[in-house]
Amino acid sequence: MTAATVPAEKGLPYKWKAFWVIGISLFTMVMDFSVTNMALPSIAKEFGLTLRVVSWVSIAGALTITAVLLPMGRLADIAGRKTLQLTGIVLFGIATLIAVFAPNLPVLIAARMTMALGAAMIQAVGTAMVLSVFPQDERGKGLGMITTVVGVGSVAGPVVGGPLVEAFGWRSIYLFLFVPNFIGFFFAWRVLDDSRVGTVKRKQGEAYDWIGAVTSAVFFVLAIFTISNPLDLAWTSGVLAAGGVVAAALFVFFVWWELRVKAPMLSLRFFKNRQFTWTTLTRFIAFLGGTASWFLMPFFVQDILGYSARTVGFVLFFNAFGLAIAAYFSGRLSDRLGSKKFVILGLILCMAANAAFITLSTSTPVWLVASILLLNGIGMGTWNAPNTSMTLGAVDRGSYGIVGAFVNLVRNIANVTGTAMITAIVAGVMVSQGVPADLGAISGPGGSASASAFVAGMRVVYIMQMALLGLALVTAMFSREPARTRMKDAPAAKGGTAAVQVSPGTGSR
């Protein structure tokens, strides 16, 4: 839809109406993950779980999103973006109520997987819908606002979740999540219009790539299952070896199939574009190197330093606050000053934060932990939206839907893989020092053997993350700014898809 065909707006421009409606659901999805991660220590204690086992409350949800994100992005082309958004909200809402009454870990994990399925539907279309209602010369602003919503959701999680967990237990957080989810459904149903949020009409005779969808989903599940080793098998185990071999075979088949099918799940030819490849690689490595800050800190503050869940929420607030503020400014400024410099600056700030995390001990004051988390959040917020903008700048506007789902997939793969790696490293260090990898064995503040071993494992993790962020910094150097003139009326970079000429006024201002 061009500027000439957009009807005159009364009151708030449609781009902002649509953004806030989409933002409500994104906010709820992010708040879900942040409050769940913060509640993991309480869940572990109630069900008597080890660190490795309780981590699956988080991993199961992220793994589900990872498995179905691309298929859902493609499904939106058939069912419509609004329909997928509404369906995702309904599934998420039903699952929150199941989580409230979960009698054991399997039921809770099943509820988390259903919530994740709904979240995947929303993630698959959220970025594309926002970019469809914002003009091209405000792409950074739209992406920055999305990241700000993510940051605010992360802020709200600890701020709201801490007092709720402390006063009413971890189950109360899921009952609370039902409220904004219901509000999001009402406004999405009333405001979203498929003709204006970029739903692409299905071409005559175009088939859904079911083979690609199933293959990609099974590959991601099997690959992450093998990497995370939830059954705690020996790494020389035949089961793990078989899992790795089958996952590799599925990946090879997926690539072969996607290069030959007429309507692929994901056009792998995007990777012929140097800009798309380097920005994607930077994104994966950077998120892989940023997982520990949100996964380990609840355990460190509550179980090692001995603070309450309310204090945990207050401390984690600073990481999310830094993310939200930095994303708001970096997204807007990158439209004018270019994106690459913000990606590089953000990664440097994240490296500095990880260097500070290495110094944490059982006697670290909580204000110092909060300060480091603030720096880490600023770094994450600074590089995230500009990196996404550079990735989307490598493809035509008509590919925003599937590429929007893809960049979210890259983040989720990195987070799931990172969580599994972190869990294995911390548990391995604890066992190597002669203590069980059991959160119940950690006695709290002071110099207990379990607490000291946990901190030692945490230091190894942050050293590894510094190395990963350094590698991401190198890959970011190889990326390049998208030519702004090319975005509007010239072919995409070599290997990319030709750009579609779209009026800069697309979407209401």
N, C-alpha and C positions, 0 to 999 in steps of 0.2 A: 504494500500500500504506500503510495507516494504522498508527499505533502499536499498535493492538490486534491487528493481524494479523502483526506482526513477531515471529518466533520468538525465544525467549530465547537470549541469546548467552553463550557460555562463552569466557573469555579476552578477547582484544582485540575490541572492538565491531566489527561488520561495516563500519560507515562508515569506520573506519580501515584495516581489511583492504583494502577496495576502493580507498581513496584511495592507499595505498602501491603497490598493483598498477598502478593507472592512472599513478601518479607515476613509476614506473620507465620506462615508455615515453615519457612526456612529457620526462623527464630526458634520455633518449637522443636524442630528436628535437632538443631545444634544444642539447645538447652537440654534435651534428652540425653545426648552423649556426655555432656559435661557433668550433669548431676549423677549420671550412672557411674562414671569414673570416680567421682568423689565419694559415692556411696559404697564402692567396692570393699573397703575395709569392714564396714558394718555388715555387708552381705556375707563376707568371708567368715566373720565371727558367728553370725546366726546359724549358718549351715555347716560350720566347722570345716572350711576349705583351705587348701594351700594356695600360695601365690599363683602357681601354674594353673590350678583349676579355676579359681575365681576370675582369672583374666579372660576366661571364655565367655563370661557375661558380656564383656566388651568386644572380644574378638568375633563372637557369633554374629552380632549385629553388623559389624563392619564387613565381615566376610560375606554375609548375605547381600549387602549393598554392592560389594565388589562383583559378585557373581551375576547380578541381574541388571546392573546399571546400563550397560550398552544395549541389551535387549529392550529395556524400557524406553531408552531414547529413540530407538527405531520404531517401537510400538506407537509412540506418540504421533508418528507420521500417518498411522492408520486410524487410530482411535481419536486423535486430536489432543492437543496439549491441555486444554481445559478439563477434558474427561479424565485424563491421566492424573492431573492434579487433584481432582475431587476424589477419585478412587483411592489414591494414596492417603489422603486425609482420613477417609473412612476406615481403612485398614489400620492405620496408626492408632486411631481413637479406640477401636475395639481391643487392640492388643494392649493398650495402656491399662485397661480395666482388668484384663487377664493377669497382667503383672502385679497388680495391687493384691490379688488373692492367691498368688503363686505359692503352693505348699512346699515346693522343693526346687532344687536347682534345674532339673530338666524342664519343668513347666516354665520357670522364669526365662530360661534360654529360648524356649519355643516362642514365648511372648516377645522377647527381644528380636528374634528373627522376623516375626510378623511385623513388628514396628519398623524394622529395617527395610522390609519389602515396600511398605508405604513410603518410607523416607526416600527409597531409591526412585520411586515414581516421581516424587517432588523434585529431587535433585536432577533427574534426567531432563526436566523441562524448565526448571527455574531460571538458569542462566540464559537459555535461549529466549525465554519470554521477556526477560528484562532487557536484553540487547535488542529485541525486536521493537520495543516501544521507545527506546532511546535512539537518537540520531547517531550516525557513525562518528561524528566529531566529538561525541560525549561518551564514547565506549569506555574509556578509563573511568569516567565518573560513575557510570552504571555498575561496572565491576567493582569499583572501590566501595560503592554503597552496599553491594552484596556482601563483600568482605566485612564491612562495618556491622551489618546485621549479624553475621557469623560471630563477630567479636562481642556484640551486645548479648547474643544468646549465650555465649560462653561466660560472660559476666553474670548474667542472670542465674545461670546454673549454680555456681558456688554461693552467690548472695542469697538466693532463695532456698537452695537445696541444703545448705549447712544448717540453718535453723530448723528446717523441716525434719531432717534426719535426726538431729539431736533431740527435738521435742516429740516427734511422732513416729520415728523409725524410718527406714529406707523406703518402705512401701508407699508412704505419703507422697513421695516425689512423683510417682506415676499417676496418682489421683489428681495431683496439681496440674500435670501436663495435659490432662483431658480438656481443661478449660480453654487455653489459647487454641488448641486444636479445633474445638467446636466453633470458636469465633472465626478461625481461618476458613472453615468450610462454608459458613454463611456468607462471608464477603466474597470468597472465590466464586461461589455460585451466582451472586448478584452482579459482580463487576467484570470478571474476565470474559472476553469476547474472542473466540477463536480467530476471527478475521483480523484481529488487531494484535494478537500476541504471537503471530508468526506461524500458525499451524500450516503445514505444507500439504496440499491436496495430493492424494495418492494417484500416481499415474496409472493410466489404463493398462491392465494386465501386469502391473508390478506386484511381485510376490514378496511375502515376508521371509527373510532368511532364517528359517527355523533351524537348519543345520548349523549355521554359524552361531545362532543364539545358544543352542544347547551345548555345542562344543566349547564355546568361550566360558559358559557358566561352570561346566564340569572341570575345565582346565583350572580356572581360578580357585575353585573349592579344593581340588586335589593338590594343587601346588602349595597353597597356604597351609593345608592340613599337613603336608609333608614337612614344610619348613618349620611349623610350630611344634610338631611332634607332641600332640596333647596326651598320647598314651605313655609318654616318657620311655619310649623304646630306645635301645642302644642305637647309636647312629650308624652302626654297621648292620643293623637289622635288615633282613630281606624284605620286610613289609615296607620300610621307608625307601629302600632301593627300588622296589617295584613301583611305589607311588611316584618317585622321581622320573622313572623311565616312562610310565604311562602319561604323566603330565607333559613331558617333553614331546612325546609322540602326538598328543592332542594339540600342542602348540604348533608343531610343524604342519599338521593337517589343517588347522584353522587358517594359517597363513596361505597354504596352498589353495584352500577353498575360497577364501575371500578375494584372492587375486583372479579367480575364474568365474565366480558367480556374477550374474548380471546386476543384481541389486544387493550388494554386500552389506553386512552389518556395519562394518567400518571400512572405509576405503584406505587400504594400506599404502596407497600411492601418495597419501599425504606426507609420508616419511621421506619421499624424494625431495621434499622442500627442506632445505638446510635450516631455515628459521624454525619451522615446526619441530624438527627433530631435536635441535639443541635446547629449545625452550621446554620441550616435554621432558628431556633427560634431566635438565636442571630442576624441574618441578619434582620429579620422582625422588631424586637424591636429596633435595632440600627437605622434603617432608619426611623422608626416611631418617634424616638427621635431626628431626625436631620432635619425634614421638615421645621421648622420655620426659619432657617437661610437663606434659599433661598426664602421663600414665603413672610415673613414679612419685610425683610430688604429694598426692593424697596419702600414700603409704608413709612417705618420709615425715611429713608434718604430723600426722595422727599417730602412727605406730612407733616412730623413732624419737621424735621430739616430744611426744606425749600430749599434744593439744587436742581440743575437742573438734567435732565435726563443724561446729560454727566457725571456729578459727580457721579450719582448712578452707572453708568457703571464702572467708575474708582474704586469705593469702592468695588463692587462685584467682581472685577477682583482679589482681594487678596484671596478671598475664593477659587476660581477656580484655581488660581496659586498654592496655598498650596496643593490642591487636586492633581494636575498634578505632581508636584515634588515629593510629598510623595509616590504616587502610583508607580512612576518609580523605586524608590529605594526599597520600601518595597516588591514589586513583585519580583525583582531580588534577594534580600537578603533572602527572605523567602525560595527560592529554596535550599539555603545552610544552613541557620540557623534555619529553622522551621517556621511555620506560626502562631502558637498560640500566641507566645509572641508579635507579631506585632498586632494581633487583640486586645489583652489586652491593649497594649500601646496606640493604636489609640482611643479606647473607653475612656480611662482616659483623653486623650487630649481633646476629644469632651466634656466630662463632665466639664473640666476646662473652656472651651470656653463658655458653657452654663451658668456657674456660673458668668462669666464676662458679658454675655448678660443681666442678671438680673439687673445689676447696671445701664443700659442705662436710660437716661432721656431726656427731651426736650432740655436740654442744653449740651448734650454730644458732645465733639468735633469729627468731622468726622474722624480724623486720628485714634482715639481710636476705632471707629467702624471698620475701615479697619484692624486694628491690631488684633482685636478679630476674625474677619472673616478669617484672615490668619491662626490663630491658629486652628480654626474650620476646615478649609480645610485640614490642615496637618493631623489632627486627622482622618478625613474621608478617606483621601487617604492612611493612614497607615493601617487601619483595613480592607478596602473593598476587595482588591485583595486577600490577604491571606485568608480571610474568604471564598471567592469563591473557592480558590484552595483546601481548606479543604473539602468543600462540594463535589466538583468533585472528590476528592480523595477517597470518600466513594463509588463510583460507577465504573463500568467498562467503558472502553473507548468508547464502542459502544453505551453507554447511554448519551454521552456528549451532543447530540443534544437536547433531551427533557429536560435534567437537566439544560442545558444552558438557555433554554427558561424559565424553572421554577425559576431559581435564579433571572432572570430579572422580572418575575411575582411577586415574593416576594417583591422585591424593589418597584415595581409600586403599589402593594396593600398597602404597608406601606405609600408611598407618598400620594396616593389618600385619604386614611383614615386619615393620619396626617393633610393634608390640610383642610379636612372637620372639624376635631376636632378643629384645630387652629381657623378657621373662626368662628365656633360656640362659642368658648371661648371668643375671642376678642369682637365679636358682643354682647355677653351676658354681659360682663363686662361694655361695653359702655352703653348699655341700662339700666343696674342696677344703673349707676351713673347719669342717667337722661339725656343722650345725645343720639341722633340717631346714629345708626351704618351706617352712611353715610359719605363717604370720602369727599364729597363736603363741609361738615360742619367743616372739619379740616382747621383751618385758617393758619397753617404754624408754624414757630418757635415761641417760647414764651410759655405762660402758658394757652392757650385756654382750655376750658373745654373738648372739643372733643379730642384735642391732648393729654391732661393728661389722659383721660379715655382710649384712645388707648394704651398709654404706660403702664397703669395699667394692661390692658388685656394682653399685650405682656409679662409682668413680670410673670403673672400666667402661661402663655404658657411655658416659659423657666424653671420655677420651675417643671412643669410637665415633660418636656423633660429631665431634670437632673435625675429625678426619673426613667424614662424609660431607660436611658443610664446606670444607676446603675444596673438595672435589666438585661440589655444586658451583662454587665460585669460579672454578676453572671452566666448566662447561658454559656458564653464563657469559664468559668472555667471548666465546665463539658465536654466540647469538648476535643478531643484528636487529636494528629498528625497522619496522615495516614502513615502506614508503607510503606516505599519506595520499599522494596523488594516485598511486596504484590501487588503493583501497576503493576509490570511487569509480574510476573509469579505465583502468588498465588491467592487463592480465596479471594473475598472481605470479609469485616467484617461480622459477623453473621447477617443475615437478608438482606444483600446486594446482588447484582448480582455478580456472579463470574466474575473475571477480564479476559479479553481476552489478550493472550500473543501477544504483539506488540513490534517490534524492536524499541529500543530507537532512532533509526535513522529515524523513520517515519517523513516525512516532510523534506524539504531541509534545511540544515544549511547554 
